[in-house]
């Protein structure tokens, strides 16, 4: 028994950590970051002490929960940079990043939040941001992107995109695609007007 107990404890701790992260990702995606740590603990069926033992702060939990999405964002920008047509690569990044964020409200909030102690998350974000700035520079030089666009405009786009409310995840993605298409038309220098994706009927907000 004495030789098995430490291993059992390590296994239980690992299971608790993974369950907390899974619950946090789901809850943040549904409700954003304004969720109490105690609510995360309750949904994960662990005590607050267990939650704080694994993640001493909400910042630590958020950065760990969204590490995979941050890496996905970086990969998307790399894909855009690899396209021989910089404008096409730029459009791909805007479309795909908006789609990614439409599926997860919490990730948008995490991306535009300041986490001073989350060194790895901040470093990955700065790396992705630097690559996007280079892609925007190339798209301008190629004559596709309007010259007054600045990389910070993408933050404004993501904030607006995260405000889309629909009746289902599928509708959210469809609405995000149309939104991205409208934005891209406003960013381009050429007068060509390609057709928009199909419209999505959005529910009105009920005032109580």
HUGI-V931450 format. One record per helix or strand of 3 or more residues. SS is the DSSP state (H for helix, E for strand). FROM is the first residue (numbers start at 0). LEN is the number of residues. If there is no record, write none. Layout:
ss=SS from=FROM len=LEN
ss=SS from=FROM len=LEN
This chain:
ss=H from=1 len=30
ss=H from=36 len=8
ss=H from=47 len=7
ss=H from=57 len=8
ss=H from=66 len=16
ss=H from=85 len=17
ss=H from=104 len=7
ss=H from=118 len=23
ss=H from=151 len=11
ss=H from=168 len=19
